[in-house]
């Protein structure tokens, strides 16, 4: 059954719902706000307007908000008939996933709207494929909005495969950006951070994957090796650990955990000596999906370099303290995010290796659809995030494409399918031990005769099952074949087609 396109207003009736979004970058985008004001002041035929302005100047012709909660943001994309946005890849992909062809005004470095002109390069390539409506000038911006009023927005079915085409064009654009950067030096901060000749780098085994792909279980088993220590998702340490005081993998609140208390003492003389909120702000300036293109450039802009230097130095201190307190030479980080891996790549003190973990996208989408409580949250009942299967399909494409290209950046990488791990867990663990530079251990960690009970370690954030203290059961989770709505299953199958076959996941699973 062919899915119906978005129901958009008939031509000539104006714009029913206009949504304007500048994303959450800390740079101001006053130019777009001024253009919008000027166009709206000419009695524009717009019935309803929502403007998310970030740090930009407030428009005078319409009301606006600085930021929107994630749920509200998604609702605005779903309800909008016309979207105007900046050139951030994540924002554009959200539009395309909801069947919208946005009017895009890319941020430009010359106006101090971003750290470089990667949005311009990216948007020009997408415009050449017809995936966006590009407005580089005010007159072009006015023309495209006038056309939207006169003719209505382009009709694109939400799940007719157009999202997959957009992702293919997104990949082409990123390959163009990546091609000249593959041979760049992996340590762009070497000019800024002076290292002593006798400094020893900190080995980090980073598990890169779409969340809900099985990384928590694998990292817990790696933690059983005496030369490895699993810290969970360091990307969430400041918010969920230092600020929210969620439970560590050992079961204690972060502030009461002996291990992390000692790490804070070694790194900073105690967590009280560092502001978690300040560190979270620094992180937001250096480790965000929107910064991926900037982190790929051979010469990072000065402003971005400062952010990476400042936050990277803090990360290095924390990881060095983890190594000292644990006594384990190799740190396992399950942060999974592409931007976090690229950030670690830029820190001279880090010796980064990436385990690219892949799971059938239908299984990932099914996991994201489940209603699961987060037992690590103290003093409240909070559920894990749930996302639409279509968005998970897009994320699956993006994450796996990015991690499949890590070796082109000079980052040692290995690829493992979760399904292959389930079929032969000890062999897969031994491959990861070898890749991480340690010898396999003689004792089997996954003997079927007597399932092992893991102690949970000291992981920050991750799958709630790590707190259950139940015997490890390694089995294929194929619940998606019956538990995932057939229409949604077909949607994920369609969206992920460009890369799914590469990893030998057939149409029917």
URGI-V656064 format. One line per field, one symbol per residue. ss: DSSP state (@ for helix, = for strand, . for the rest). psi: psi as a letter, one per 40 degrees, with the letter a starting at -180 (. if undefined). burial: # if it has 24 or more other C-alpha atoms within 12 Angstrom, else .. A space follows every 10 residues. Layout:
# URGI-V656064
ss = ???
psi = ???
burial = ???
This chain:
# URGI-V656064
ss = ....=..... ....=..=== =........@ @@@@@@@@@@ .....=..== ==........ ....=....@ @@@@@@@@@. .====...@@ @@@@@@@... ..==....@@ @......@@@ @@@@@@@@.. ..==...@@@ @@@@@@@@@@ @.....=... .@@@@@@@@@ @@@@@@@@@. .......... .......... .=======.. ....@@@@@@ @@.....=== .=.@@@@@@@ @@@...=... ..=@@@.@@@ @@@@@@@@.. @@@..@@@@@ @@@@@@..@@ @@@@@@.... .@@@@@@@@@ @@@@@@@@@@ @@@@@@...= ===....@@@ @@@@@....= ========.. @@@@@@@@@. ..=....... ..=.....@@ @@@@@@@@@@ @@@@.@@@@. .======@@@ @@@.@@@@@@ @@@@@@.... .......... ..=......= ...@@@@... =........@ @@@..@@@@@ @@@@@.@@@@ @@@......
psi = hhiiiihiii ieeahdhhhh heaeieiifd dddddddddd effighdhhh hhebeiihie eiiiidiiid ddddddddei dhhhiafhdd dddddddefi gihhhiiidd efeidafddd ddddddddee eihhhdiddd dddddddddd eiihhhidfe eddddddddd ddddddddde edeihegeed ddhhhidehh ihhhhhhhih ifeedddddd dddeheeihh ebgddedddd cddefihide eiideehddd dddddddeei deehhddddd dddeedgide edddeeidhi iddddddddd dddddddddd ddddddehdh hhhfddiddd dddddehdeh ghhhhhhiih ddddddddei hhigeehhei hhiiihihdd dddddddddd dddeeddeee hhiihhiddd dddgdddddd dddddefiii idhhefhddg hihiedafhh iahdeeedfi ihhhihgfdd ddehhddddd dddddedded ddefhide.
burial = .....#.##. ...####### ########## #######.## ...###.### ####.####. .#.###.... ..##.##### ########## ########## ########.. ..######## #######... ######.... ##.######. .######### ########## #####.##.. #....####. .......... ########## ########## #####.#### ########## ########## #####.#.## #####.#... #....#..## .######### ########## #..####### ########## ######.### ########## ########## ########## #########. ...####... .....##### ########## #######.#. ########## ##..##.### ###.##...# #...##.... ...####### #######... .###..#..# #..#...### ########## ..#.#...#
